C-alpha cells in the first residue's frame, strides 16, 4: 500500500506539471517561443542530408501502425508465456494513452510549428503522441524486464536501449519540424503520469494472479 501511494503521488506530480505546461501553451504561448526556438535550432541545425535521412527513419518507429503492431506482437508473446498481467498492462496502457492524448490535443488545440516540415502530418501539436506512446511503451517494458529478466547485464542493456529509442523518437519530432520541444516535454509528462498511475493496479493483479496460479 505504501508503494502504491508513492506511485500515485509521482503520477500526480507528473500530471500537475503537464497541466501547468498546458496552461502556458494554451493561454501564454508567446512565453515559450524563445525556449522552443532555441532548442529547435540546436536540434535541426541546417538540416544536413544524413541527419534528415536518420531522423525521418527514426520517427517512423513511433507511428500508429508501428507502435500498435509492435505492442500487439509483444502482447501475444507475453500471453503465450502466461504473463497475462504484463500483456494487459502493455496493451491497456497504450490504448488509454492514445485516447487521453487525442482528447488533450483537442483541449489545447496548439497549432503545429510554422517552420519547414520534412513529413506531412495532421492534427494539433500538444502533447506529442509519438513521444508519449513510445515513452509509455518503453516504460512498461523497462518494468517487465526488471521483473522478468534474470541476466543483470542483459536487463540493463535492454532497458537502456528502450529509453534511448524513446528519446530518439521524441527528438525526431522536433527535427522534422512537426512539434515544439515543449510538446515533447508534455508527451513525456503524460507518459510518466499514466505509467505511475497504472503501475499499482498492474502489480496488484500480477501478484494476485500468480498466487492464484492464473499466470507465471
For each residue, the residues with C-beta under 8 A, 3 or more apart:
1: 4 5
2: 5 6
3: 6 7 200
4: 1 7 8 200 204
5: 1 2 8 9
6: 2 3 9 10
7: 3 4 10 11 196 197 199 200
8: 4 5 11 12 196 197 200
9: 5 6 12 13
10: 6 7 13 14 192 196
11: 7 8 14 15 192 193 194 195 196 197
12: 8 9 15 16 193
13: 9 10 16 17
14: 10 11 17 18 189 190 192 193 196
15: 11 12 18 19 189 193 197
16: 12 13 19 20
17: 13 14 20 21 189
18: 14 15 21 22 127 186 189 190 193
19: 15 16 22 23
20: 16 17 23 24
21: 17 18 24 25 182 185 186 189
22: 18 19 25 26 104 107 108 126 127 186
23: 19 20 26 27 28
24: 20 21 27 28 29 31 32
25: 21 22 29 32 108 110 126 182 186
26: 22 23 29 108 109 110
27: 23 24
28: 23 24 31 32
29: 24 25 26 32 33 110
30: 33
31: 24 28
32: 24 25 28 29 35 36 180 182
33: 29 30 36 37
34: 37 38
35: 32 38 39 181 182
36: 32 33 39 40 113 180 181 182
37: 33 34 40 41
38: 34 35 41 42
39: 35 36 42 43 174 181
40: 36 37 43 44 113 115 174 177 180 181
41: 37 38 44 45
42: 38 39 45
43: 39 40 171 174 175 181
44: 40 41 47 115 174 175 177
45: 41 42 48 51
46:
47: 44 51 52 116 118
48: 45 51 52
49: 52 53
50: 53 54
51: 45 47 48 54 55 175
52: 47 48 49 55 56 118 175
53: 49 50 56 57
54: 50 51 57 58
55: 51 52 58 59 118 171 172 175 176
56: 52 53 59 60 118 119 172 176
57: 53 54 60
58: 54 55 61 168 169 172
59: 55 56 62 63 119 130 169 172 173 176
60: 56 57 63 66
61: 58 66 67 134 165 169
62: 59 66 67 129 130 131 133 134 169 172 173
63: 59 60 66 67 130
64: 67 68
65: 68 69
66: 60 61 62 63 69 70
67: 61 62 63 64 70 71 94 133 134 137
68: 64 65 71 72 94
69: 65 66 72 73
70: 66 67 73 74 137
71: 67 68 74 75 90 91 94 137
72: 68 69 75 76 91
73: 69 70 76 77
74: 70 71 77 78 90 141
75: 71 72 78 79 87 90 91
76: 72 73 79 80 87
77: 73 74 80 81
78: 74 75 81 83 84 86 87 90 144
79: 75 76 82 83 84 87
80: 76 77
81: 77 78 216
82: 79 215 216
83: 78 79 86 87 144 148 215 216
84: 78 79 87 88 209 214 215
85: 88 89 202 205 206 209 215
86: 78 83 89 90 144 148 202 206
87: 75 76 78 79 83 84 90 91
88: 84 85 91 92 202 205
89: 85 86 92 93 140 143 144 198 202
90: 71 74 75 78 86 87 93 94 137 140 141 144
91: 71 72 75 87 88 94 95
92: 88 89 95 96 198
93: 89 90 96 97 136 137 140 194 195 198
94: 67 68 71 90 91 97 98 133 136 137
95: 91 92 98 99
96: 92 93 99 100 194 198
97: 93 94 100 101 132 133 136 190 191 194
98: 94 95 101 102 129 133
99: 95 96 102 103
100: 96 97 103 104 190 194
101: 97 98 104 105 127 129 132 133 187 190
102: 98 99 105 106 129
103: 99 100 106 107
104: 22 100 101 107 108 126 127 190
105: 101 102 108 109 110 123 124 125 126 127 129
106: 102 103 109 124
107: 22 103 104
108: 22 25 26 104 105 124 126 127
109: 26 105 106 124
110: 25 26 29 105 124 125 126 180 183
111: 114 124 125
112: 117 121 124 125 178 179
113: 36 40 117 125 177 178 179 180
114: 111
115: 40 44 177
116: 47 177
117: 112 113 120 121 176 177 178
118: 47 52 55 56 175 176 177
119: 56 59 176 178
120: 117
121: 112 117 178
122:
123: 105
124: 105 106 108 109 110 111 112
125: 105 110 111 112 113 128 178 179 180 183
126: 22 25 104 105 108 110 180 182 183 186
127: 18 22 101 104 105 108 131 132 183 186 187 189 190
128: 125 131 132 170 173 179 183 184 186 187
129: 62 98 101 102 105 132 133 187
130: 59 62 63 133 134 169 170 172 173 179 187
131: 62 127 128 134 135 166 169 170 173 179 183 184 187 188 191
132: 97 101 127 128 129 135 136 187 188 190 191
133: 62 67 94 97 98 101 129 130 136 137 191
134: 61 62 67 130 131 137 138 165 166 169 170
135: 131 132 138 139 166 170 187 188 191 192
136: 93 94 97 132 133 139 140 191 194 195
137: 67 70 71 90 93 94 133 134 140 141 166
138: 134 135 141 142 162 163 165 166
139: 135 136 142 143 191 192 195
140: 89 90 93 136 137 143 144 195
141: 74 90 137 138 144 145 158 159 162
142: 138 139 145 146 159 162 163
143: 89 139 140 146 147 199
144: 78 83 86 89 90 140 141 147 148
145: 141 142 148 149 155 158 159 162
146: 142 143 149 155 159
147: 143 144 206
148: 83 86 144 145
149: 145 146 154 155 158
150: 155
151: 154 155
152: 155 156
153: 156 157
154: 149 151 157 158
155: 145 146 149 150 151 152 158 159
156: 152 153 159 160
157: 153 154 160 161
158: 141 145 149 154 155 161 162
159: 141 142 145 146 155 156 162 163
160: 156 157 163 164
161: 157 158 164 165
162: 138 141 142 145 158 159 165 166
163: 138 142 159 160 166 167
164: 160 161 167 168
165: 61 134 138 161 162 168 169
166: 131 134 135 137 138 162 163 169 170
167: 163 164 170 171
168: 58 164 165 171 172
169: 58 59 61 62 130 131 134 165 166 172 173
170: 128 130 131 134 135 166 167 173 174 184 187 188
171: 43 55 167 168 174 175 184
172: 55 56 58 59 62 130 168 169 175 176
173: 59 62 128 130 131 169 170 176 178 179 183 184
174: 39 40 43 44 170 171 177 179 180 181 184
175: 43 44 51 52 55 118 171 172
176: 55 56 59 117 118 119 172 173
177: 40 44 113 115 116 117 118 174
178: 112 113 117 119 121 125 173
179: 112 113 125 128 130 131 173 174 183 184
180: 32 36 40 110 113 125 126 174 183 184
181: 35 36 39 40 43 174 184 185
182: 21 25 32 35 36 126 185 186
183: 110 125 126 127 128 131 173 179 180 186 187
184: 128 131 170 171 173 174 179 180 181 187 188
185: 21 181 182 188 189
186: 18 21 22 25 126 127 128 182 183 189 190
187: 101 127 128 129 130 131 132 135 170 183 184 190 191
188: 131 132 135 170 184 185 191 192
189: 14 15 17 18 21 127 185 186 192 193
190: 14 18 97 100 101 104 127 132 186 187 193 194
191: 97 131 132 133 135 136 139 187 188 194 195
192: 10 11 14 135 139 188 189 195 196
193: 11 12 14 15 18 189 190 196 197
194: 11 93 96 97 100 136 190 191 197 198
195: 11 93 136 139 140 191 192 198 199
196: 7 8 10 11 14 192 193 199
197: 7 8 11 15 193 194 200
198: 89 92 93 96 194 195 201 202
199: 7 143 195 196 202 203
200: 3 4 7 8 197 203 204
201: 198 204 205
202: 85 86 88 89 198 199 205 206
203: 199 200 206 207
204: 4 200 201 207 208
205: 85 88 201 202 208 209
206: 85 86 147 202 203 209 210 215
207: 203 204 210 211
208: 204 205 211 212
209: 84 85 205 206 212 214 215
210: 206 207 213 214 215 216
211: 207 208
212: 208 209
213: 210
214: 84 209 210
215: 82 83 84 85 206 209 210
216: 81 82 83 210
